[in-house]
Amino acid sequence: MEGRIARHFTLEYWTDEGWFVGRLKEVPGVFSQGESLEELQENIRDAYRLMTEEDVHPPVSAQTREIGIEV
């Protein structure tokens, strides 16, 4: 990991049907799960790396649209 900087995030997690499920509070869209808290932590690190890789781009045909949702 030479040349890499360690960043620190908040892992918010819960259990769901025996799985540890979690997300990084500071990084929208980074969710994962694991059979143990340790596995969740490994998987969430992998999910973060995948989300922040330079080669990851939305499909060329991706579009956005603002919608309203009543809550």
C-alpha positions in Angstrom: 0.0 0.0 0.0 2.9 2.3 -0.6 1.8 5.8 -1.6 -1.8 5.2 -0.5 -3.5 7.4 2.1 -5.8 5.9 4.7 -9.2 7.5 4.8 -11.6 7.0 7.7 -15.3 6.6 7.3 -18.3 5.7 9.6 -19.6 2.2 9.0 -23.3 2.1 10.0 -24.5 -1.5 10.2 -27.3 -3.7 11.3 -28.3 -7.3 11.2 -30.9 -8.6 8.7 -31.9 -12.3 8.8 -28.5 -13.3 10.2 -26.4 -11.1 7.9 -24.5 -8.0 8.9 -25.5 -5.2 6.5 -23.9 -1.8 6.3 -23.1 1.4 4.6 -20.5 4.1 4.7 -22.4 7.2 6.0 -20.1 9.7 4.3 -20.2 8.0 0.8 -23.7 7.5 -0.7 -24.2 4.3 -2.5 -21.5 2.2 -0.7 -23.4 -0.7 0.8 -22.4 -4.3 1.5 -23.0 -7.3 3.7 -21.2 -10.2 5.3 -21.8 -13.2 7.5 -19.8 -11.6 10.3 -18.8 -8.0 11.2 -15.3 -8.7 10.0 -16.5 -9.9 6.6 -18.8 -6.9 6.3 -15.8 -4.6 7.0 -13.7 -6.4 4.3 -16.6 -6.3 1.8 -17.4 -2.6 2.5 -13.7 -1.7 1.8 -14.0 -3.6 -1.5 -17.2 -1.8 -2.4 -15.6 1.6 -1.6 -12.6 0.7 -3.8 -14.9 -0.3 -6.7 -17.0 2.9 -6.4 -13.9 5.1 -6.5 -11.9 3.4 -9.2 -11.2 5.8 -12.1 -12.3 3.2 -14.7 -15.8 3.0 -13.3 -18.2 5.1 -15.3 -21.9 5.1 -15.8 -23.1 3.6 -19.2 -23.0 6.1 -22.0 -26.8 5.7 -22.4 -27.4 6.6 -18.7 -29.9 9.4 -18.1 -31.3 11.2 -15.1 -34.7 12.5 -14.3 -35.9 14.4 -11.2 -39.0 12.9 -9.7 -41.2 13.7 -6.7 -42.0 11.3 -4.0 -44.6 12.0 -1.3 -43.5 10.9 2.1 
